[in-house]
Amino acid sequence: MAETRKTLTEDVRVKLPLNLKGAADVFKETLGLVEGMYKRQLSKELTLSLEKKLWGEVTENLKKGAAGLTGEARSKYEVGAGSLGRGIFDLFPLDARSGDGKDGIQLIFGKVFSPEGDGESYYSGAAGAENRGYDRLILEYDDNMGLFTEELMISRGYKGKVFQGDLPHIKCLDVFSLAGGLNALHKPICVFFSGGTKENVSSLSHMTVFINLYAARFKALTEKIALRYLSGAEALAELSLDEAARLLLIWLRGHDAGHFIGADRLGRVMSEFDSNYMVLHELKSDMIALYNMKHLSGGLLKGGLLHKAYLLTVAEMLRYMRREGFVKHPDTGSAYLAYRHFRDKGAIRHDPWGGKFIVDVDRLESVVDEFAWDLVRLFADGNETRARGFVNSWGWLGVEDTDNLPRGCPEELRKMIADPELPYEVDYNFVTSFG
């Protein structure tokens, strides 16, 4: 692994509604307080009494955000801000809207699990402008859900409940400020949170996507990795930020839905925090997202977009595998297992002379078709021994060599992961304007 992990800083420009400038300023101030609580947590200085005091300062500061609001928007804001004095369950969204309801910004803050994977939850927050430009895409995707599951499961004789709960409500934000655990080295591109009650961490009912950061990260990190290591990646470089955002959102919604599809008897015999269980949950969802794509070739992914979507997905897999703490993170473990399976099945091969990964798209579709079904059955059967056996099919995933990669990791992956010339992480310089 490279000794110095290169980080890029990207300018992210966000235009906010002028009539919500007061609330936006309050949200930024609040995130400054959240950042202070986060740093005290890291230094072990956040005693219970101090935490209560600082939480009180946060809630009092937020009340100022109502000053520029009017009518029903002001009333709803005041109710939301006032309820914070009683505490929150996990993450709490607070909306500030214009009087006509057309414009909105949102603050999401509370505690999230550490992005560095130490199992602790830390104070975190994000503020962003509501982006409704992708609502129709999400609706069209969700309208196809019956087709996806019919082809994947019902037609193969699957018996039982297909959806294990409602799909999370999804919202897109153009983020203009981050704090705490959401502003760590590896910055998430979305957050999941409950509706205020206890929920399984793999099936939380609300999802907010930081869509501008998602697209910016893709262009800054994934695209550069792909151009160096993925054959045909020039097609990805042609994508605009909006086009990249659309493909990423199609992938993400499919992955999100995958967590809810099919019976989960593994959850009865394995803890939801078991690393093998979490990796498999991510892998099943990844494969369902990939499987669904071919059924969108006449709609959302028509006109050559399906091929680009497949390349984008593989490129994102490569980026995941360059993440520090390789074995700790379920999404990284999932990408690794997917690569090993695709490699064994001939869907992805490495050209040792050109140094690039080559995707056989036709073969990939065929392999994904069977792999997604196998994973659905694995969860439905609930056989813990078989599940753990699969995770460790290519060597125990939890055992690392001196370079922090799994034992038996192919040499072509080691070279790609350790490439010091490519950035590993991205930081954001938010440039906001009002109008």
N, C-alpha and C positions, 0 to 999 in steps of 0.2 A: 504494500500500500504506500502511496506517495507520502513523504514526510510533511509536505506543505499542501494543504487542501485549498485550492484556488477558489475564491469567491468573487463573483461579479456584482457590481451595483448597477441597477437599471432604474432609469427615470420612469415613473408611472404618473401619467397626467390624468387628473380627475376633475371634471367640471361639475360643480355642485349648484343646486338651486339657490339663487340670490336670496329668496324669501326664507331660506332655512339656514342662513349664515350664523345666526345666533345659536341655534341648536347645535350646528356643526362645531362651533368653537367650544361649547360646553362639552360635547362628546370628546373632543381632543383633550381638554383639561381633565376630564374624568379618566381617560386612558393614561394620562400622566400619573394620576394617583394609583391606578391599577399597576402600573410599571413599578412604582415604589413598593407596593405590597409584594409583588413578585420578587424583587431584589432582596427584600427582607426575608422572604421564604428561603431563598437560595442560601443566604448567610445564616439561617437558623435564628434570626432575631425577631421573628413574628410570633410573639407570645399571644395567648388568647385575649388578654385584656387589650393589647395593642391592636390586634386584628379587629376587635369590636369597635374600637375608637376610629380606626381608619375606614372601616366599612361605613360608619356613620358619616364621615366626611364625604365619602363617595356618594352616598344617597342624598345628602344635603346639596352637594354640588349639582347633581342632576336635576334637581327641582328648578334650577335657574333656566333650564332649557325650554321651559314653557312660556317664557316671557314674550317671545315673538310669534307664538302660535295663536290661532283663533278658533272659536267655535268648537265643534265636536273633536277636531284634531287636538286642541288644547286639553279638553276634558279627558280624552283617552290617555294622553301623555301624562297628565297629572295623576291619574289612577295607577298607571304603570310605575311611574317613578315613586309614588307613595307606597306601593306594595313592597318595594325593595327593603324597606325598614324591617320587614319581617323575615328577611333572608331569602335565599333562592335554593332550588334543588340542585342544579348543575350549571347550565348557562341560561342567561336571561336576555331576551331580545326586547329592546325599547325603541319604539318607532316615533319619529317626529315627521308630521306631514303638513303640507301646505293646506290652506283653507279650502281649496277646491278639490283636494285629494289626489291631484295629478302627480305631484312630486313627493318623494319621501326619502329620508335617510334613516339608517338604523344603527344602533349600538348593540353589540352582543358582548356580554362580559360575564365573568364568573370563574369557574375552575375547569380546566381540562387536564387530561393525563399528559404528563411530560412528553414532549416530542422526542426527547432523547431516550425514552424507553425505560426509565427507572421505576415505573409503577406508581409514582406519586402524581397527585393533581396539583396544579399551580394556577394562581390567579392569571387571567388572560383576558384579552379583549380585542375587538375590531370594530371599526366604524366605516360605513360605506353608504354610497348612494344606491338606491334601489334601481336595478336594471331589468326592465320588463321586456327587453328586446328578444329574449330567448324563451318566453312563455309559450309561444306557439310551437316551437320545436319540442319542448317537453311534453306538451299535450299530444302532439302527433306521435311522439315516441310511445307514450303511455297507451294510446289508442291501439297500438300494435301488440300490446302485451299478451292478449289472448292468442294471437297467431304464433308468437314466440313459444309459448308454453304448449300449445297444441302440437307443434312440430317436434319440440324437444322431448315432451313427456307423454301427453295423452295418446299420441299415435303409436307410442312404444309400449303401451299397456300400463302406464303409471296409474296406480290406484291411491286415492287419498286426497287430502286437501293440497291444492297447488300453491296457494299463497298463504304464508303463515303470518297474516296480518296485513294491514294496509301499507302501501308504499309511503315513505316519508313525504311530507309536504316539502317542496323544494323552492328555494328563492335564490336569486342571483344578486350579488352586490358588487359594485365597483368600489373597492376599498380605498380609503384615503388616510387611514391611520391604524397601526397595530401596537399591541402592548403585551408584555408578559410572555407567557408560554406560547402565544401565537406569533411572537416576534423573536423567537429563538433562532438558532443557526439554520435549522431545517424548518422552513415556514409552511404550515399546512395551506392547502388551497380550498379547504372547506371545513365546516364544523357540523357535528351532529349533536343534537340535544333532545331532551325529553319534553313532553308536554306538561311537566311539573310533577310527574309520578315516576316511580321506579320502573326502569325499562332495561332489557338486556342490551349490553353495549354494542352488540352486532346488529341491533334492529331498532335503533332510536327513531322516533317519529317525526323529527324535524331536521331539515338539512339546509344549510346556507352555503352557497358556492361563491367563493371570491373570484368571480369570473375574470376580472381584469388581471389579477395576479396569476391565475391559472394559465392564461394565454401568454403573459409576459414570461413566465418561467419556461414554458415550452420553447419560445423563440430564443431565450437566453441560454438555456441548458440543453434541452432535448435535441433541438435542431442541430446544434454544434456537434453533439455526440453522433447523431445520425449521419451527418455529412462526412464524418471521418470513418465511421464503422459500419454503415448500413447501405448496401447496394440499392440504388434507386431513390435515395433520400432527397435528391434534387427536387422531386415532386413536393416534398414537405416544405422546402425553402420557398416555394412559390406561394404558399398560403399567407394570406393577410392575417392580422391579429384576430379579426372577426371570424374568418374561415377556420382558423385554428381553434378558436373558442367553441365553435359549433361542433367540430369533430370531437374535441375533448369532452364536451358536455354529453354527446351521444354515448361515448365510452363510459363516462362516469355514471350516467343514469342507468345504463345497463348493468354496471357493476353494483350499483346501489340496489337495484331490483333483485339481483342475484342472491343477496343475503336473505331475501324473503321467500324465495322460490324453493319448493320441495320440503318434505318432512325433515326434521332435524333430530333424529334419535341419538346422534353422537352427543348432542348437548345434554342427554340424560346420563351419560357415562363419563363425560369429560368436562372439566370446568371450562367456563367461557373464557377464563384467563390462561388456560393451558396453551403453551406456545404452539404445539402441534395442531390443536383445534383451531387456533386463530389463523395459522398459515393456511390450513385447509379451507376455512371459511372464505378467506381472501381468494384462494385459488378457484374455488367453485364459482365465486362471483365474477372473477376475471374471465373464466371460460364461458359463462353465460353471456356476459357482455360481448365477447367475441362472436359467439354463436349467433346472437341476435342480429349482428350487423348484416349478414348476407340477406336477411329478410327485408332490409331497407334499401336494397339496390334499385328498386323502382320508385322510391320516394326520397327520404332524407339523404340517402347516399347514392343517388343516381348521377349519371354524367361523369363517371370515373372516380367519384368520391369514395366508393367502397375500397378500391385499391389503396388510396391514400389513407383511409381509416385503418386498414390492416398495417400499413407501414408505420403509421403514427403509434399504434398500439405496441408494436415490437420496439420502436424507438423509446417509448416510455418504459418498457421493461428494462432496456439497457440503462436508462437513467436511474431507475430504482436500484439496480444492482451496483451502482457507484456510490450509494449512500453509505455514510460512515456507520459502523456498528452493524455490519451486514447481516449477521445472524439474529440480531435482536428484534428486527421489525417484521411483522407478519406480511406486509405488502412486498418487502424485499425478498423474503423467503418464498413467497408465492411466485414472484418473477423468476427466481432461480429454478424452482421446480418446473415451471412452465417451459423455460428454456431447455432444461435437460430432457424433458419429455418430447418437445418439438424436435430437438436435435436427434434423439434416438429414432424418431419416426420419419425423419427426412424432411420435415416441414421447414426447418432452418438448417443451413449448413454454412460452414466457415471456409472461405477461400484463403488458403495459407499464402498464396502468392500476392493477391490483391489486398489481403488483410481485412476484408469486409465480410459481414454476415449477409447471406443471400436468402431471401424468403421465397419459397415456392408457394405462391398464393393458393393455387388449386389444392395442393397437398395440405396446406394449412387449414383450409376449410374442412377438408375430410377428417383430419386429425381432431380438430376442435369439435366437430360433430359428435364423435365418439367419446372424446375426453370429457366434455360437458355432461353427457349422459352418465358416464361412469362415476363422476363426482356427485351428481344428484343421487345416484343409487348408494354411494358410499355413505352419505349422510342419512338416507332413508333406512339403510340396513342397521346402522348404529353399532358396527363391529369395531371396537376400539383397537384391537390387535391389528386388524387389516389397515385401519386408518394410520396408525403409527408406523406400520411397515411401509406404507406408501411414502410418507413424508421422508423416511430415511432410505428410500430405494437406491440412492446414489451415494450412500455414506451418511453417517449420523449428522444431521443438519446442525446440531448444537456443538459439534467439535470443530474448532478452528485451528488452522495452521498459524504460523508466526505472522503471516500477513493479514490475519483476521478474516480469511475466507474459508469456506467449508473444505474439509479434507476431500480431495478428489475433484475439486473445482477445475474445469477444463482450462488449459493454458490460454486459449483465445479469450476467455473471460477475464482471467487474471491480468492479461495485458491491457484490455480495454478498461478495466476497473482502476488500474494503477496509473493510467495515463495522466501525468502531471500537467500537461499543456491544456487540458480541458477543464473548465470550471466544474466544481462539485456542488456549489450552492449559489443562490442568488439573494442579494439584499435589495431593498427597494428604497428609492428616494422619491417620496410622494410630492408631486407638484400640483397644488390645488388652485383652482380659479372658481369664480362665481359668475353666474349669468343665466 
